[in-house]
């Protein structure tokens, strides 16, 4: 996968994770809810993974509820909060921003249809919030604010501590940490965060598994949005994805060992790539900040289209994207690019390059050379 630069969509599965999943699939394990020995062994696998995720994020294992991924977790956080308010006959209020992942925005839209008050805050070109506006909207009353701790398209990382200070003590803070875990230090600090969503396929785990972390304040405020058995504290019923959870636990253990060095390494690779592109290409525009996610470089080449650049790099054997895979079919600039007020001349030629645990300096050098060639051919043909 040396030419793979789309880690923010899905990272290659780590070899250690494959082994953990193979073991869970090949061993004679039963249903984790069964009382016999096979069920107890399966339950022990899930329990071990739960403790590994908790150790990585600095929370109690009981607070880790396994789901199918951050999209489900985001829907559970927002939908479960609204369900509780609806039953209690209390108005629900959801606050988010214009540049969040589509799963947050769509869940908030669904809440609005059911009667919730929803507000989307604008962000500045640097991804920052207007804290005066935030305090006006959320400095009193109750509600749920939902925001990503790292934007997967732009790489911006909002100041969660400052956001928390601007909120009323009756407003819960829900953080989508899908893009942050494994890339920057991420802790479930209940002094700041009440609810957290995770996926593991962004950091070398399998697709189709993630988690929702619930703080003490949030436990009484979120109801299930699916119904069935008592699994995952009754908030996420259904037999657990045993192999996927085993893989998530192993990914968490790998991240805990390597994160400090990996963050520095990826930041250095990203800046090496930017320097190469900047030196070789006139007019290239950088969207992702230097102090944001260390593994992502989002750039734009004016007068060219993202599809042209992505297709050219694909033919050269390199995988990049124009933004979130959840909205990749749209020919329009993403809502993130529009929300950041990227100048119009740079909105159509956006390319997101994201790196990870398998990326090496030689890979970056090859990508830079290929990128320059693709841009050169595209400019000649324009």
N, C-alpha and C positions, 0 to 999 in steps of 0.2 A: 504493500500500500504506500510505497514511497512517493507516489505522485498524487496522493489523496489529500486534498486541502479543503474538506467540507466537514470538519469535526463538529461544527456547531449545528449541523443537521443530524448526523449520527457518527460516532467515533467507531473505528474498528474495534472489535471485541478483543480484550486482552487474553493472551494464552492462559494465564492463571484462572481467568473467569471461565473460559471454555472447559478447563479441567474440573472446576467446581461444579459446573452445570452437568457435565458428563457423569460425574460421580452421583449427583442427585437423580439423574435419569436412569443410571445403570444399577444402582443399589436397589434391593427389594424394599421400597418404602411405601407406606400406605397413605391414607388420608390424614392430614395433620390433626384433624378433629377426632379421629378414632382413638379409643382407649387402649387398644392392644399394642403389642410391642412394635409392630410396623408403623402404626400411627404415631407412637411416641418418638420413634426415630425421626420421622418426618417433621414432627413438631420441634424436635431438637435442632434440626437444620435451620428452620425458620427462626427459632430463638437465637441461635448463634449469629445469623445474619442481622437480626434486629439489634443485637448488642454491638455489632461491628459498625452499623450505620450510626447508632447512638454515640459510640465512642468517637467517630469522626466529627460529629456535629456538636458534641458536648451537651447532650441531653440524656434523659432517662430512657431506657429501652421501651418502657410502657408507652412513651409518647410517640413512638414510630409506628404508623399504621401503613401497611403495604397496600398499594393501589396498582393500576396498570400503567401509571406514568403521571407526569406533571399536568397534562391536560385534564385527566380525571380528577387529580388532586385539586386543581384550580376550580373545577366545577363543584367539587364537594365543599370546598371552603366557602365559595360564594353562594351556591345553591343551598347548602346546609344552613348557613347563617340566615338567609332569607326565609327558609322553611320554619326555623325557630321563631322568628319575628311574626310570621304569618299566623302561626298557631296561637301565639300570645296576644295577637291583635295589636301589635306594635308596628308602626311603619319601619320599613327597612331602608337603609341608605348605603349605597355603594359608591365609593370614590376611587377613581383610577386615573390613568393618564392616557394621552392619545397614542403613545408609542408602545403599549404593552403587547404581549403575545396575544394572538387572536383568540386563544382559549379563555383568556381573562375578559377581553372585550365582548366576546359572544355570550359568555356567562352573565356578564353585567347587563347586556341587552335583553337576555331572557328574563332576568330579574325585573327589569323595567316593565316588560310586558305583563308581569304578574303583580305589578303595583309598586315596586320599589322605586325610590328616588335615586337616580344615578347621575354622576357628574364625572366628566373627563377633563382633567387638567391639561393645559398646554405646557409644553416644555420649550426651553431655549435651544438655540443651535448647538449648545454644548451638552444638551440632555438634562440641564438643571431645571428644577421647579421654581416657580415664584412662591417663596415661602410666605409672603404676605397674603397671597391669594389662598394658599393652602390653609393658613391659620383662620382666615375668614370663613372658609367652607367647612373646616373640620375642627376648629378650635372650641366648639361647643356641641352639645348634643351627642347622640350615639351614632354608630355606623361601623362600616368595615372599609378600610383602605387596602387596595390590592395593587401591588407594584413588584416588578422584577428587581432583584438585587444586581443583576447584570443583564443588559439588553443584548440578545443574541444576534442582532443585525448590526448595531452600531458599536457595541462594546462599552457603552456608557454605564457607569456604576453609580447610582444615586446615593446620597448621604442618608442612610437609614436612620442614624441617630438623630440627625436634624429633623428628619420627617417625623419621627416619633415625638419629639419635643413640641412640634407644631400641632399635634393632634390632641383633641380632648381625651381625658382619661377613659372615656366611655367609647372611644373609637378603637376597634381592634386593628392591628397591622398584620396583614397577610402578605408574605413575601414569596414570590416565585423564584426559587434558587436553582432552577434547572440548568442554567448556563453558568452559574457561579461555582457549583461544587466541582472540585477537582482542578480548578483553575486559579481561584483566589481563596484565601482563608475564609471559611464560612462556618459560623457558629450559631446555634439556636439559643440566642441570648434572650431570655424571657423578659428582661428589662426593656428590650426594644421590640422583639418579634413575638407575636401571639400565635401565628400559624405559618407553616412553611411547606411549600410544595417542592418535590424533587423528581427528577428522572435519572436513570443510570446510564442510558444509551449515549449520552453526551460525553461520558468520561470512561468509556471502555467496558461498560456493562452491557447486558442484553436489552433489546427493544422490548416494550410491553410490560415493564415493571417500574415502579417508582414508589413514592411514599408521601404521606401527609403527616407533618409533625404538629402536634397540638400542645400548646401551653395551658397552664391551669386556668387562665382567664377564658380561654376559648372553649374548653371542654363542655361547659354548660350552654354555649351559644351556637353550637353546630349540630344539626340533626342529619341522619342519613338521607341520601337522595335515591338510594336503591334499597330494596328490602329483601330479607331472606334470613340467613343464619346469623349466629353470634360472632362470626369471625371478625378480627380486627376491631375489637371493642364494640361490635355491632354497627360501626359506621361504614364498613366496606364488606358486606356479606358475600358469601361465595367461597368455594374451596380455593385456597391460595395457589399461586403459580410457583410451585416448589422449586423447580430448576431456575426460574428467573430470579427468585428471591435469593437463592444460594449464590447466583452470579452477582447480584447487587451487593451482597455482603462481602464477597471476595474483591469486587471493585473498590468498595469502601476501604478495605484493608490495604490495598495497593496504594490508593491515594494518600492514606494517612502516612505511609512511609516516604513517599516521594514529593509531596506537595511543595515544600519550601524550595527545594532545588528546581523543581519543574517550573514553578512560576517564573523564576529568574531566567531559566533556559528559554522558555517560550517567549518571554519579553525580548530577549536578545535576538532570537530568530525573527521575530516580527519587525524589529527595527532594522535588522540586516536586509530584510526584504524591502522595506520601505525605502531605505537608502539606495538600493539598487534600482528600484523603479523610478524614484525621483531623479536620479542622475541620468537615466537613459531615456526618459519620456518627458516631453514638454507638455505642460498643461494638466498633468495628472493631479487629482484633487483627493486629499485624505479626509475621510469622514470619521473614522474611529479615532478616539483620543489616545494620546501616549500614556495616560494614567488610567485607562480603562482595562477591560479584559486583556490579559497578556498574550492571548493566543490568536487574536483576531485583527486583521487588517482589512478594512472596508474602504475601497477607493472608487473613484469615478474618472472615466476618460470622456471629456466633452466631445459632442458630435458623433459619438458612437453609441450603439445599443448594447445593453447587457447581454441579450441573446447572442449577438455576434461574437462577443468576447468569450462567453461561456462555451459556445459551440466550437470556436477555434481552439480553445484550450482543451476541450474534450477530445478533439481530433488529434491533438498532440499528446494525449494520454493523461491530462491533468483534470482533476475534479475540483471545481469551485462552484459557487452559486451567486445569486443576486440578492439573497436574503433568506428569510425563513422558508423552510421546505413546505410549511403548511399553507403558504400562499404563492408557491412557485409557478402555478399555472397562469397567473394574471400577468398580462403584458404591461400593466400600469406600474408606475413607481409604488413601492410599498407604502403602507400607512406610516411606517417608521420614518422613511426618508422624507415623506411629506410633513410629518409631525415635527421633524427636526429643522424644518424650513431650509433644507438644502437648496442652494440657488438653482433655478430652473434649468440652466444649461448643463448641470451635473446630475440631473435626476434620472436620465435614461441610460447612462453608461455605468451603473453601479455594479461592482463585483465584490463579493465577500469572500475573503481568503481566511480560512480558519485551520489552525494547526493543533497537534496533540502529541500523545506519548510516543508515536512512531516517527514523528517528523525530525529530520536531521538537517544540518546546515547545507549539505550537498543537495538535498531536495529543494531547499529554498533557492539555491543558485540556479538549479535547472528550471524551476518555475519562473524565476525572474527573466531568464533568457527567452523562454517560450512566450511569456506575456508580452515582452517587447516585440518579438517577431509577429505575434498575432495582431497587436495594435498597428504595427507598421503595414501589414498587408491590408488591414481593414481601412486604414487611412488612405492608402493608395487606391482602393476600390471605391471609396466614397465619392 
